[in-house]
Amino acid sequence: MSEKQPNILFIMADQLATSALPIYGNSVVKTPHLSSLAEEGVVFDSAYCNSPLCAPSRYVLMTGQLPSKIGAYDNAADLSADIPTFAHYLREQNYKTALSGKMHFCGPDQLHGFEERLTTDIYPADYGWFPNWDDLKTRPTWYHNMSSVTQAGPCIRSNQLDFDDEVVFHAQRYLYDYVRRDQDRPFCLTVSMTHPHDPYAIPQEYWDRYSNDDIELPKINIKKEDQDPHSARLQEVYAYHDQDISEQEIKNARRAYYGAISYVDDKIGLLLKALKETGLDDNTIIVFSGDHGDMLGERNLWYKMSFFEGSARVPMIVHAPKRFSAKRVKESVSTMDLLPTFLEMATNSQQHTYAMPIQGKSLMPHIEGRKNGHDEVIGEYFGEGAIAPLLMIRRAQYKYVYCHIDPEQLFDLDNDPDELNNLAVDPNYADLLGTFNKEALERWDSNAMTQDVLISQRRRRLIVKAMNKGKRVTWDHQPIFDSSEMYMRNHIDLDDLESRSRFPKVE
């Protein structure tokens, strides 16, 4: 390859709502580093996840395949080791592939193509967090409730702070180690933080970056009796109606969430600093995205798990100002498109032979300003709150949501960005609704998918029950560091040791 392959730094934030970012119009939240990346980069104004739940969204992102293709049904789904990921494809192209942080892999393969995994995951690797469509009346007790909102506020430490501090520390060290060693292969480093995911708790420093008066309340309130069936099921899943929630508690949750976003932005600043200090910034493409959003109380909904904009839209920025001119992209794309995008970035070629058909489409036409970019997102959801497949088509200004047990939904997002007017009940849109319905019925077999989900849940339920008997063996990733080669060791000449550890090198 004549042109030097670029490094790729892929940064992820968990449960980051586009509505909370200045680059998408929020005037309260402070994110100077993300805003700087956006100012010089390509910003996607209509990017989505394909399944609004942590594990399914990440499996889709990693593989370029929709959930039903790879069995990515819920947060305890197994990602089969023989499904190629972007880490496999890039590693085949001679990339060093490393992951620092969360990817929510479930099952015995905890690498999925990553040559190195620098931390463990914040979530368990077993099959324990599965919904149960065989028992729809029982609320899953392992699922969190509204305490994330009612207990929101400042804290000194939390699980998530412990995790993300470690994630970014190891990512920085990876960059410093890379520049101090032979740079014979380019790198793709994925840095995946768990903030601003609930619980909404953040150190006083970040809490104090905002005042109570800064925090706006949700603008859309929908009564219990007026909720669509899926939203009503979601409220049941996280026990929304089991307590009264005050306006101040809502403000506290949003204030802590905004503080968590600023925390993420500060961590991004550390990564950018490391890139600049090492001189790696000139040949590194930075991609930033999220795995799904957060409703933050809009429509009286919290967290994710629906195809409403707050839950399903994600931020997406591609930053490489020496390669791509700054622009905004209005067409609808998805995180499923990242695998072919990364591969095209790595090879500078649009022609690739995939080991299995790829459902994602490269974003490079949008990034480079070519005219053949796509404008479509396909979504599937089978997780908490669903009792049958929930399916979505986003195209042009329309979003269509289909579930064979629920009324259809059709929204014109250009004229109704808050999704308050369901055009599926408007006779003037009967033809358009019929077109979408016909496509959904041709694209999906809901009854067959329901049976696939039920069988998957039953298999995993049996495995969890069996593995909890007797000796317990876990699949959680155990990072291994070769301490014999770290810091000061006497099997290496002292001058050589100090020389190879110092950057920049002293002549």
C-alpha positions as semicolon CSV with decimal commas, in nm:
position;residue;x (nm);y (nm);z (nm)
1;M;0,000;0,000;0,000
2;S;0,161;0,324;-0,114
3;E;-0,005;0,553;0,139
4;K;0,074;0,502;0,506
5;Q;-0,215;0,333;0,683
6;P;-0,382;0,566;0,935
7;N;-0,415;0,483;1,300
8;I;-0,775;0,472;1,424
9;L;-0,877;0,588;1,771
10;F;-1,238;0,487;1,832
11;I;-1,387;0,652;2,142
12;M;-1,723;0,543;2,281
13;A;-1,945;0,687;2,552
14;D;-2,229;0,484;2,699
15;Q;-2,591;0,602;2,694
16;L;-2,502;0,949;2,563
17;A;-2,808;1,138;2,436
18;T;-2,753;1,368;2,138
19;S;-2,994;1,618;2,295
20;A;-2,742;1,671;2,577
21;L;-2,454;1,782;2,355
22;P;-2,373;2,138;2,241
23;I;-2,288;2,010;1,893
24;Y;-2,654;1,912;1,860
25;G;-2,795;2,231;2,008
26;N;-2,775;2,196;2,387
27;S;-2,683;2,534;2,537
28;V;-2,616;2,413;2,893
29;V;-2,373;2,121;2,876
30;K;-2,001;2,197;2,862
31;T;-1,794;1,977;2,628
32;P;-1,502;2,182;2,492
33;H;-1,306;1,884;2,360
34;L;-1,597;1,720;2,180
35;S;-1,700;2,058;2,042
36;S;-1,346;2,110;1,912
37;L;-1,349;1,771;1,741
38;A;-1,685;1,855;1,586
39;E;-1,571;2,196;1,465
40;E;-1,287;2,037;1,269
41;G;-1,459;1,710;1,185
42;V;-1,748;1,542;1,008
43;V;-2,059;1,548;1,227
44;F;-2,348;1,312;1,161
45;D;-2,675;1,483;1,255
46;S;-2,893;1,175;1,212
47;A;-2,692;0,877;1,340
48;Y;-2,863;0,589;1,520
49;C;-2,786;0,268;1,698
50;N;-2,961;-0,033;1,547
51;S;-3,076;-0,182;1,878
52;P;-3,113;0,053;2,177
53;L;-2,956;-0,161;2,447
54;C;-2,590;-0,196;2,548
55;A;-2,487;-0,545;2,436
56;P;-2,701;-0,577;2,120
57;S;-2,596;-0,231;2,003
58;R;-2,227;-0,312;2,052
59;Y;-2,250;-0,652;1,882
60;V;-2,410;-0,485;1,581
61;L;-2,145;-0,213;1,582
62;M;-1,863;-0,468;1,603
63;T;-1,995;-0,701;1,332
64;G;-2,189;-0,485;1,086
65;Q;-2,483;-0,725;1,126
66;L;-2,837;-0,674;1,256
67;P;-2,930;-0,845;1,586
68;S;-3,149;-1,115;1,427
69;K;-2,858;-1,218;1,202
70;I;-2,621;-1,288;1,493
71;G;-2,858;-1,364;1,783
72;A;-2,789;-1,031;1,959
73;Y;-3,122;-1,027;2,136
74;D;-3,048;-0,880;2,479
75;N;-2,784;-0,797;2,740
76;A;-2,706;-1,164;2,800
77;A;-2,681;-1,271;2,437
78;D;-2,378;-1,470;2,329
79;L;-2,167;-1,321;2,049
80;S;-2,042;-1,625;1,862
81;A;-1,664;-1,643;1,827
82;D;-1,693;-1,722;1,456
83;I;-1,867;-1,394;1,367
84;P;-1,599;-1,159;1,226
85;T;-1,575;-0,815;1,388
86;F;-1,405;-0,497;1,276
87;A;-1,115;-0,602;1,501
88;H;-1,072;-0,921;1,296
89;Y;-1,087;-0,738;0,965
90;L;-0,841;-0,469;1,073
91;R;-0,607;-0,721;1,231
92;E;-0,604;-0,904;0,897
93;Q;-0,490;-0,572;0,747
94;N;-0,190;-0,577;0,986
95;Y;-0,342;-0,348;1,250
96;K;-0,269;-0,375;1,619
97;T;-0,619;-0,399;1,768
98;A;-0,674;-0,311;2,131
99;L;-0,973;-0,249;2,355
100;S;-0,969;-0,048;2,675
101;G;-1,307;-0,051;2,847
102;K;-1,658;-0,179;2,805
103;M;-1,787;-0,388;2,517
104;H;-2,036;-0,608;2,706
105;F;-1,926;-0,932;2,542
106;C;-2,116;-1,229;2,686
107;G;-1,977;-1,578;2,650
108;P;-1,634;-1,740;2,666
109;D;-1,476;-1,531;2,388
110;Q;-1,389;-1,199;2,550
111;L;-1,160;-1,072;2,273
112;H;-1,348;-1,108;1,942
113;G;-1,050;-1,008;1,734
114;F;-0,883;-0,766;1,974
115;E;-0,514;-0,851;2,006
116;E;-0,506;-0,690;2,349
117;R;-0,774;-0,610;2,602
118;L;-0,637;-0,366;2,856
119;T;-0,911;-0,383;3,122
120;T;-1,181;-0,617;3,233
121;D;-1,541;-0,528;3,152
122;I;-1,766;-0,344;3,394
123;Y;-2,050;-0,591;3,326
124;P;-2,057;-0,968;3,375
125;A;-1,975;-1,200;3,086
126;D;-2,232;-1,468;3,169
127;Y;-2,590;-1,516;3,047
128;G;-2,764;-1,402;3,365
129;W;-2,930;-1,083;3,245
130;F;-3,186;-1,232;3,008
131;P;-3,554;-1,137;2,967
132;N;-3,805;-1,419;2,990
133;W;-4,076;-1,420;2,726
134;D;-4,209;-1,743;2,879
135;D;-4,305;-1,547;3,192
136;L;-4,429;-1,204;3,091
137;K;-4,602;-1,129;3,422
138;T;-4,289;-1,133;3,639
139;R;-4,077;-0,819;3,645
140;P;-3,703;-0,909;3,626
141;T;-3,571;-0,830;3,973
142;W;-3,212;-0,798;3,849
143;Y;-3,308;-0,500;3,636
144;H;-3,256;-0,157;3,788
145;N;-3,546;0,059;3,900
146;M;-3,592;0,434;3,945
147;S;-3,334;0,462;4,223
148;S;-3,092;0,596;3,963
149;V;-3,319;0,902;3,950
150;T;-3,440;0,926;4,310
151;Q;-3,085;0,886;4,448
152;A;-2,913;1,106;4,188
153;G;-2,652;1,353;4,307
154;P;-2,284;1,406;4,386
155;C;-2,058;1,127;4,508
156;I;-1,692;1,077;4,590
157;R;-1,647;0,740;4,417
158;S;-1,858;0,492;4,226
159;N;-1,817;0,172;4,027
160;Q;-1,827;0,369;3,706
161;L;-1,564;0,621;3,818
162;D;-1,332;0,339;3,919
163;F;-1,383;0,177;3,580
164;D;-1,351;0,480;3,352
165;D;-1,047;0,617;3,533
166;E;-0,880;0,281;3,466
167;V;-1,002;0,270;3,105
168;V;-0,852;0,604;3,011
169;F;-0,531;0,550;3,209
170;H;-0,459;0,230;3,017
171;A;-0,554;0,391;2,686
172;Q;-0,309;0,675;2,749
173;R;-0,039;0,425;2,843
174;Y;-0,112;0,229;2,525
175;L;-0,048;0,541;2,316
176;Y;0,272;0,623;2,504
177;D;0,394;0,262;2,476
178;Y;0,312;0,257;2,106
179;V;0,522;0,562;2,030
180;R;0,813;0,430;2,242
181;R;0,823;0,098;2,055
182;D;0,863;-0,003;1,691
183;Q;0,571;0,142;1,500
184;D;0,576;-0,133;1,240
185;R;0,199;-0,174;1,242
186;P;-0,075;0,088;1,267
187;F;-0,314;0,065;1,560
188;C;-0,687;0,063;1,608
189;L;-0,747;0,148;1,972
190;T;-1,104;0,134;2,101
191;V;-1,161;0,332;2,422
192;S;-1,505;0,263;2,565
193;M;-1,621;0,449;2,876
194;T;-1,933;0,363;3,074
195;H;-2,031;0,722;3,162
196;P;-2,275;0,895;3,138
197;H;-2,480;0,574;3,182
198;D;-2,691;0,574;3,498
199;P;-2,677;0,564;3,799
200;Y;-2,665;0,942;3,785
201;A;-2,386;1,005;4,036
202;I;-2,077;1,216;3,975
203;P;-1,805;1,388;4,184
204;Q;-1,874;1,730;4,332
205;E;-1,634;1,893;4,086
206;Y;-1,857;1,795;3,794
207;W;-2,182;1,848;3,983
208;D;-2,067;2,205;4,054
209;R;-2,004;2,279;3,685
210;Y;-2,382;2,321;3,665
211;S;-2,632;2,495;3,889
212;N;-2,983;2,384;3,971
213;D;-3,119;2,678;3,772
214;D;-2,929;2,559;3,462
215;I;-3,122;2,233;3,448
216;E;-3,436;2,223;3,239
217;L;-3,720;1,982;3,310
218;P;-3,847;1,745;3,039
219;K;-4,067;1,930;2,795
220;I;-4,288;1,633;2,703
221;N;-4,505;1,462;2,964
222;I;-4,733;1,175;2,870
223;K;-4,983;1,032;3,116
224;K;-4,977;0,666;3,204
225;E;-5,303;0,596;3,024
226;D;-5,178;0,769;2,706
227;Q;-4,853;0,577;2,668
228;D;-4,810;0,348;2,369
229;P;-4,795;-0,021;2,468
230;H;-4,417;-0,057;2,445
231;S;-4,354;0,256;2,653
232;A;-4,600;0,131;2,915
233;R;-4,410;-0,198;2,931
234;L;-4,083;-0,010;2,975
235;Q;-4,226;0,185;3,267
236;E;-4,324;-0,147;3,422
237;V;-3,973;-0,289;3,367
238;Y;-3,805;-0,013;3,566
239;A;-4,094;0,029;3,811
240;Y;-4,162;0,389;3,712
241;H;-4,496;0,408;3,890
242;D;-4,382;0,250;4,219
243;Q;-4,296;0,590;4,368
244;D;-4,359;0,956;4,317
245;I;-4,072;1,135;4,142
246;S;-4,032;1,501;4,223
247;E;-3,923;1,773;3,983
248;Q;-3,614;1,824;4,196
249;E;-3,518;1,457;4,165
250;I;-3,554;1,485;3,789
251;K;-3,333;1,794;3,792
252;N;-3,078;1,616;4,009
253;A;-3,063;1,323;3,767
254;R;-3,015;1,551;3,469
255;R;-2,758;1,763;3,650
256;A;-2,551;1,456;3,743
257;Y;-2,589;1,326;3,386
258;Y;-2,460;1,655;3,246
259;G;-2,172;1,640;3,493
260;A;-2,094;1,288;3,372
261;I;-2,080;1,416;3,015
262;S;-1,828;1,680;3,121
263;Y;-1,630;1,404;3,294
264;V;-1,627;1,207;2,966
265;D;-1,519;1,520;2,781
266;D;-1,229;1,572;3,021
267;K;-1,120;1,212;2,963
268;I;-1,136;1,270;2,588
269;G;-0,914;1,571;2,647
270;L;-0,653;1,343;2,808
271;L;-0,658;1,114;2,504
272;L;-0,623;1,409;2,265
273;K;-0,334;1,540;2,475
274;A;-0,157;1,203;2,452
275;L;-0,204;1,196;2,075
276;K;-0,064;1,546;2,037
277;E;0,230;1,493;2,274
278;T;0,336;1,178;2,091
279;G;0,290;1,325;1,743
280;L;0,041;1,051;1,661
281;D;-0,235;1,301;1,594
282;D;-0,117;1,371;1,238
283;N;-0,188;1,018;1,121
284;T;-0,474;0,917;1,351
285;I;-0,839;0,922;1,253
286;I;-1,056;0,983;1,559
287;V;-1,407;0,840;1,555
288;F;-1,644;0,922;1,839
289;S;-1,985;0,765;1,894
290;G;-2,223;0,622;2,152
291;D;-2,403;0,292;2,185
292;H;-2,751;0,443;2,241
293;G;-2,911;0,743;2,409
294;D;-3,111;0,819;2,722
295;M;-3,469;0,949;2,737
296;L;-3,384;1,157;3,049
297;G;-3,747;1,182;3,155
298;E;-3,891;1,291;2,820
299;R;-4,231;1,128;2,763
300;N;-4,197;1,011;3,127
301;L;-3,941;0,757;3,006
302;W;-3,586;0,699;3,128
303;Y;-3,282;0,508;3,009
304;K;-3,314;0,354;2,660
305;M;-3,488;0,047;2,506
306;S;-3,718;0,226;2,259
307;F;-3,687;0,369;1,910
308;F;-3,780;0,722;2,015
309;E;-3,514;0,976;1,922
310;G;-3,379;1,023;2,275
311;S;-3,311;0,651;2,306
312;A;-3,205;0,547;1,956
313;R;-3,008;0,845;1,823
314;V;-2,636;0,862;1,894
315;P;-2,365;1,124;1,847
316;M;-2,110;1,053;1,576
317;I;-1,799;1,250;1,479
318;V;-1,512;1,162;1,245
319;H;-1,207;1,382;1,297
320;A;-0,907;1,386;1,065
321;P;-0,883;1,744;0,936
322;K;-0,581;1,668;0,716
323;R;-0,784;1,399;0,540
324;F;-1,148;1,508;0,555
325;S;-1,293;1,859;0,545
326;A;-1,534;1,965;0,819
327;K;-1,901;1,918;0,734
328;R;-2,241;1,817;0,870
329;V;-2,414;1,509;0,732
330;K;-2,793;1,516;0,737
331;E;-2,863;1,167;0,599
332;S;-2,958;0,891;0,843
333;V;-2,682;0,638;0,915
334;S;-2,610;0,392;1,193
335;T;-2,335;0,244;1,405
336;M;-2,376;-0,078;1,203
337;D;-2,198;0,116;0,928
338;L;-1,874;0,150;1,124
339;L;-1,717;-0,186;1,032
340;P;-1,707;-0,121;0,655
341;T;-1,608;0,239;0,727
342;F;-1,308;0,137;0,936
343;L;-1,202;-0,113;0,671
344;E;-1,222;0,147;0,395
345;M;-1,022;0,390;0,609
346;A;-0,757;0,123;0,665
347;T;-0,725;0,010;0,305
348;N;-0,820;0,322;0,110
349;S;-1,033;0,091;-0,102
350;Q;-1,405;0,046;-0,155
351;Q;-1,367;-0,315;-0,268
352;H;-1,359;-0,580;0,003
353;T;-1,431;-0,949;0,028
354;Y;-1,623;-1,017;0,347
355;A;-1,634;-1,353;0,518
356;M;-2,012;-1,316;0,543
357;P;-2,249;-1,060;0,390
358;I;-2,220;-0,723;0,562
359;Q;-2,543;-0,537;0,635
360;G;-2,370;-0,210;0,726
361;K;-2,269;0,038;0,456
362;S;-1,952;0,245;0,456
363;L;-1,982;0,605;0,573
364;M;-1,689;0,715;0,356
365;P;-1,909;0,864;0,080
366;H;-2,057;1,094;0,346
367;I;-1,719;1,163;0,504
368;E;-1,554;1,245;0,174
369;G;-1,852;1,439;0,037
370;R;-1,932;1,194;-0,242
371;K;-2,288;1,181;-0,376
372;N;-2,355;0,808;-0,328
373;G;-2,404;0,804;0,048
374;H;-2,698;0,608;0,189
375;D;-2,990;0,746;0,391
376;E;-3,144;0,456;0,582
377;V;-3,135;0,288;0,921
378;I;-3,285;-0,051;1,002
379;G;-3,347;-0,131;1,368
380;E;-3,442;-0,438;1,568
381;Y;-3,508;-0,469;1,941
382;F;-3,576;-0,782;2,149
383;G;-3,461;-0,679;2,500
384;E;-3,623;-0,557;2,822
385;G;-3,975;-0,427;2,773
386;A;-4,024;-0,613;2,446
387;I;-4,248;-0,919;2,439
388;A;-4,227;-0,953;2,061
389;P;-3,984;-0,816;1,800
390;L;-3,983;-0,434;1,781
391;L;-3,869;-0,326;1,436
392;M;-3,783;0,013;1,285
393;I;-3,720;0,169;0,944
394;R;-3,577;0,522;0,934
395;R;-3,567;0,670;0,581
396;A;-3,590;1,025;0,445
397;Q;-3,789;1,225;0,703
398;Y;-3,988;0,924;0,824
399;K;-3,955;0,674;1,104
400;Y;-4,174;0,365;1,098
401;V;-4,198;0,129;1,397
402;Y;-4,361;-0,212;1,365
403;C;-4,448;-0,475;1,624
404;H;-4,703;-0,739;1,531
405;I;-4,875;-0,719;1,872
406;D;-4,884;-0,336;1,893
407;P;-5,030;-0,052;1,685
408;E;-4,795;0,077;1,414
409;Q;-4,615;0,409;1,456
410;L;-4,518;0,650;1,179
411;F;-4,352;0,987;1,244
412;D;-4,246;1,271;1,015
413;L;-3,934;1,389;1,199
414;D;-3,888;1,697;0,981
415;N;-4,223;1,837;1,091
416;D;-4,264;1,652;1,420
417;P;-3,918;1,610;1,580
418;D;-4,076;1,531;1,920
419;E;-4,270;1,237;1,775
420;L;-4,605;1,349;1,913
421;N;-4,817;1,296;1,601
422;N;-4,851;0,929;1,503
423;L;-4,933;0,944;1,133
424;A;-5,028;0,576;1,134
425;V;-5,377;0,684;1,244
426;D;-5,401;0,962;0,983
427;P;-5,595;0,852;0,671
428;N;-5,390;1,096;0,461
429;Y;-5,086;0,875;0,517
430;A;-5,255;0,541;0,453
431;D;-5,060;0,478;0,131
432;L;-4,723;0,557;0,290
433;L;-4,811;0,344;0,592
434;G;-4,907;0,059;0,362
435;T;-4,574;0,085;0,179
436;F;-4,379;0,067;0,504
437;N;-4,596;-0,219;0,631
438;K;-4,542;-0,417;0,312
439;E;-4,166;-0,367;0,342
440;A;-4,166;-0,476;0,706
441;L;-4,361;-0,793;0,628
442;E;-4,125;-0,877;0,342
443;R;-3,812;-0,798;0,542
444;W;-3,903;-0,975;0,868
445;D;-4,088;-1,286;0,980
446;S;-4,193;-1,177;1,329
447;N;-4,333;-1,515;1,430
448;A;-4,013;-1,695;1,332
449;M;-3,797;-1,435;1,510
450;T;-4,013;-1,471;1,821
451;Q;-3,946;-1,844;1,825
452;D;-3,573;-1,782;1,776
453;V;-3,571;-1,546;2,074
454;L;-3,766;-1,790;2,293
455;I;-3,530;-2,076;2,209
456;S;-3,225;-1,857;2,278
457;Q;-3,366;-1,747;2,614
458;R;-3,448;-2,104;2,715
459;R;-3,102;-2,229;2,623
460;R;-2,931;-1,959;2,824
461;R;-3,168;-1,995;3,116
462;L;-3,078;-2,364;3,143
463;I;-2,705;-2,290;3,114
464;V;-2,719;-2,025;3,388
465;K;-2,908;-2,260;3,618
466;A;-2,661;-2,541;3,553
467;M;-2,347;-2,330;3,590
468;N;-2,464;-2,197;3,926
469;K;-2,447;-2,553;4,065
470;G;-2,117;-2,669;4,205
471;K;-1,784;-2,509;4,110
472;R;-1,840;-2,169;3,954
473;V;-1,622;-2,082;3,653
474;T;-1,657;-1,731;3,511
475;W;-1,579;-1,593;3,168
476;D;-1,496;-1,240;3,282
477;H;-1,182;-1,107;3,113
478;Q;-0,870;-1,110;3,331
479;P;-0,613;-0,858;3,205
480;I;-0,261;-0,995;3,225
481;F;0,045;-0,773;3,263
482;D;0,396;-0,911;3,235
483;S;0,542;-0,755;3,548
484;S;0,886;-0,897;3,468
485;E;0,914;-0,647;3,183
486;M;0,771;-0,343;3,364
487;Y;0,955;-0,053;3,525
488;M;1,304;-0,128;3,669
489;R;1,427;-0,485;3,611
490;N;1,787;-0,603;3,634
491;H;1,789;-0,838;3,335
492;I;1,799;-0,530;3,111
493;D;2,094;-0,293;3,095
494;L;1,997;0,018;3,292
495;D;2,085;0,261;3,012
496;D;1,890;0,056;2,761
497;L;1,593;0,032;2,997
498;E;1,584;0,407;3,062
499;S;1,640;0,486;2,697
500;R;1,356;0,271;2,568
501;S;1,118;0,406;2,834
502;R;1,186;0,774;2,774
503;F;0,996;0,980;2,521
504;P;1,113;1,169;2,331
505;K;1,438;0,983;2,308
506;V;1,760;1,158;2,400
507;E;2,024;1,148;2,128
